[in-house]
């Protein structure tokens, strides 16, 4: 078997998650690692068991590297994805695809013209029960969709002393909670329902108007053992919490709540879809079961089990019923579809995975949500 050689750029929280998932694919080799300077790249490559280390400019010159994963802070996604495409590399980019709509539009255009494989890491689509809900909706089990209620709650920025580069607009963009985790929720909502969001009405709140920024580097989700003298107080201009009303192209409504200051909620995406035949509810902290509500019959809990799923969803399951699969498996399943395309050398006509065009779609929705909050008014997508 000829292995596809891959490089990963960035080694924060999500870079190693990509590496671990890639290593579970038999036709992929993580051959190189890239960081901001060669010393850091060499150190991280050694700790992660990767043979080659580069800075970005040198990585692009490596002819044997076929695909590059962009796992850097948001403000680098556009420039690095563009450079990789122009160097003839297939690209998997973390979300958001860019921090500006015009940048994302350019990336979509370059990717289309190149024919290269392009994907955005909306991995939460790849929980088996998410695809099962989508397939059940497509087969008519849900009926006409009446309403959608969603939330994505975390607590990793609960304290004033919690700090990360995502709090800085020059690195992450003008939105934080919505752009960071809200984009996953909005993507999953449109993916499962097949509906398009047409209008939004948003209201943000910043719980911590200032935060204590560490004077030394810390990684996302790492333990923080710092003293008072190790911090500097800085103003915060992005949202900790957001409520958004939604209107859909079938004429019906929904709402989503996103928060990074909800104590005890570690990483909880919850979606409830009310239809004319049934009600579906699924929660990412209990990813191997979904609730099916009925008016005139017994409610059900469907467990993740390939023997009980539609064929279209079975492909995302690697283990029998009762053997739980979770967050790390979502990236593996997404990459499995991406690298089937890479093996063919080009972007399929109808990709099953989220593409740069999907990344642009989410960026547009997020920008309209920001605009709605600023205007305190309904805004069309």
ABEGO torsion letter per residue (X at the ends): XBBBBBBBBEABAAAAAAAAAAAABAABBBABBBBABAAAAAAAAAAAGBABBBBAAAAAABAABABBBBABBAAAAAAAAAAAAAAGBBBBBBOBABABAAAAAAAAAAAAAAGBBBBBBBAAAABAAAAAAAAAAAAGAAEBBABBBBBBBBAAAABAABBBAAABAAAAEABAAAAAAAAAAAAAAAAAAGBBBABBBBBBBBABABBBBBABBBBBGBBBBBBAAABBBBBBABBABBBBBBBBAAGBBBBBBBBAABBGBABBBBBBBBBAABBBBBBAABAABBBBBBAABBBBBBBBBAAABBAAAAAABABBBGBBBBAAAAAAAAAAAAAAAAAAGBBBABBABBBAAAAAAAAAAAAAAAAAAAAGBBBBX
